[in-house]
Amino acid sequence: MAKQKGKKIWRSNFSIRNTHYQTATPAFFAFMNYQPKIFQGLIHECVWVQKGVDNVNSYIPISQLRRLIERTLEVIEKQPALVNKIHRETMIHIRNYFQYAARVKKMDLKKMSVAELIKAYNKLMYYQMIQHSWAIATTWFVDSDNEDFSKLLIKRLGKLTARSRYQAAEAFSILTTPEKPSLAFKEELEALEILRLIVKDRTASKIFKQADTARIERDLDRLPAALRRKIYQHFNKWCWTPFTYTGPAYDLDYYLALWSGWLKEKFDLEKKIWELKDYAKHLKAQKTRLIKDLKIDSATQTLFQIASDIVYLKAYRKDACFFGMYVLDSLLREIGRRLELGINQVRFMAHWEIPAALRTGHFSEKTLNDRFKFSVYYQKDGRGVIYTGAAAKRFLARLKVERIKVADVSVISGTVACPGKAKGAVKIINLPEEMGKMRPGDIMVAHTTFPSLVPAMKKAVGIITDDGGITCHAAIVARELKTPCLVGTKIATQALHDGDRVEMDAGKGMMRIIKR
């Protein structure tokens, strides 16, 4: 690791599109103050850079980042029982967050006193922080810098598969895939079972074959009451899934168009439902066969079970976060109404500023507008401060930030998320509004992925991302879709352009440019 006259060198660790300080401030405060004691104090400062609606970079001192990663790897290998305990506790925190957010969703916020509103906000923030941070060392940091945990697992598998009929990448994908279905998996199965009811009902089938969703919605009253109730229940239960940090959620039209589109597709519905229901059983059998054929020892089995738990836990935690953000949005709108601020202004308040502002009934609009234009948030241990304008630029100028050069490359390497080969035209998709350019057969390239981008991922024959590791969203979805996927390339979105033709061999962890 490079040093320069004793000055800290900061490394970019992540960036997030379409976000704000109601995401940033609780997250940074939490992973410094709400981690298990064994991981506390290893990272004690970090920097978040905000420009408009985007977090354009987040920096952590390299020495602190590597210290946490190395400690996490050590704990995973030497104290797996402790890791499992932390993961069980995290599951409880996530469920508590879901449950309390669901309670807030039903509250009549306009009738609440200031004290009641502050209490609801603070409690939701607490659940948001504790569920996000309790396993952040294993579910984010351990693979966030150099895919350290993934590489450790692949190295172990490489020795075991060297003289077998299995490829290391194939075995890695199977062993790190959770048997427990994700919420996205459950939502798809429930949607397909509603499609089954639509197909079996002649009137419903005729209604959903209409091209115009407005007409479909108008005719919903003609459906049997039980089917109509299931449609609205599904919409209300799952509409938050693409919300991420700023929304929007799905409207009813999305689901009506989904069922209508499925109805027109020629696929074996019963076979698809059966495959989803049989998924866990089939995966468990694959894992059992692999362990037996490769003679995987118990210690290595434990490592892969932890990896599989991490993949599931990260996806579940992210789902909880997006549901919480969906509910938080209603709270922020009510807070904004009382402070005479717009929703986009309230989102740029720090979590510690909102209670005091509600008590006084005021917060500076100019401060919030300046934060939106350009700002830097610096958290050190328990204290956070937000700089704007010239002060933000001066703060950044004092940081010694590691620079990564992107050369003109023809081959890009990354970590295997889902093995397989693919060839097609590149489409850079970083935002939901960019999904329109995606066509079936394209290679989707993204900095990172999230639930709103899943429709584009389903069209892709291959997926490549800058961010990486077995716990990243792209890896999780790619395995469910069985789409070749390469993650952790660092430079794919910078080195590639829309229309470039590429071929990828995810099993070998590489991608080659065929034609610019």
KAFENLIN-V619478 format. One record per backbone hydrogen bond with DSSP energy under -0.5 kcal/mol. CO is the residue of the C=O (numbers start at 1). NH is the residue of the N-H. Records with the same first field share a line. If there is no record, write none. Layout:
CO=NH  NH
This chain:
4=7
7=4
8=10  400
9=62
10=402
11=60
14=58
16=55
20=23  24
21=25
23=27
24=28
25=29
26=30
27=31
28=32
29=32  33
30=34
36=39  40
37=40
39=42
42=44
44=381
45=61
46=379
47=59
48=50  377
49=56  57
50=375
51=54
53=19
54=51  56
55=16
57=49
58=13  14
59=47
60=11
61=65
62=66
63=67
64=68
65=69
66=70
67=71
68=72
69=73
70=74
71=75
72=76
73=77
74=78
75=79
79=82  83
80=84
81=85
82=86
83=87
84=88
85=89
86=90
87=91
88=92
89=93
90=94
91=95
92=96
93=97
94=98
95=99
96=100
97=101
98=102
99=103
100=104
101=105
102=106
103=106  107
104=107
107=109
108=111
109=112
113=117
114=118
115=119
116=120
117=121
118=122
119=123
120=124
121=125
122=126
123=127
124=128
125=129
126=130
127=131
128=132
129=133
130=134
133=136
134=36
135=139
136=140  141
137=142
140=143  144
141=144  145
142=149
143=147
147=151
148=152
149=153
150=154
151=155
152=156
153=157
154=158
155=159
156=160
157=161
158=162
161=164
167=171
168=172
169=173
170=174
171=175
172=176
174=177
182=186
183=187
184=188
185=189
186=190
187=191
188=192
189=193
190=194
191=195
192=196
193=197
194=198
195=199
196=200
197=201
198=201  205
200=202
201=205
202=206
203=207
204=208
205=209
207=210
211=213
212=216
213=217
214=218
215=219
217=220
218=221
219=222
220=223
224=228
225=229
226=230
227=231
228=232
229=233
230=234
231=235
232=236
233=237
234=238
235=239
238=241
239=242  250
240=243
243=246  247
251=254  255
252=256
253=257
254=258
255=259
256=260
257=261
258=262
259=263
260=264
261=265
262=265
265=267
267=269
268=272
269=273
270=274
271=275
272=276
273=277
274=278
275=279
276=279
278=282
279=283
280=284
281=285
282=286
283=287
284=288
285=289
286=290
287=291
288=292
289=293
290=294
291=295  296
297=301
298=302
299=303
300=304
301=305
302=306
303=307
304=308
305=309
306=310
307=311
308=312
309=313
310=314
311=315
312=316
313=317
314=318
315=319
316=320
317=321
318=322
319=323
320=324
321=325
322=326
323=327
324=328
325=329
326=330
327=330  331
328=332
329=333
330=334
331=335
332=336
333=337
334=338
335=339
336=340  341
342=345  346
343=347
345=348
346=349
347=21  22
350=353  354
351=355
353=357
354=358
355=359
356=360
357=361  362
364=368
365=369
366=370
367=371
368=372
369=373
370=374
372=52
374=389
375=50
376=378  387
377=48  379
378=385
379=46
380=383
383=380
385=378
387=376
388=391  392
389=393
390=394
391=395
392=396
393=397
394=398
395=398  399
396=399
399=401
400=10
403=405
405=407
407=409
410=513
412=511
415=487
418=485
420=506  507
422=504
424=502
425=443
426=499
427=429  445
428=430
431=434
432=435
434=437
435=438
439=442
442=444  461  462
443=427
444=464
445=429
446=466
447=467
450=453
451=454
453=456  457
454=458
455=459
456=459  460
459=441
461=484
462=444
463=486
464=446
465=489
466=490
467=488
469=472
472=476
473=477
474=478
475=479
476=480
477=481
478=482  483
484=463
485=417  418
486=465
487=415
489=491
491=494  495
492=496
497=500
500=426  502
501=514  515
502=424
503=512
504=422
505=508  510
506=509
509=414
510=505
511=412
512=503  514
515=501
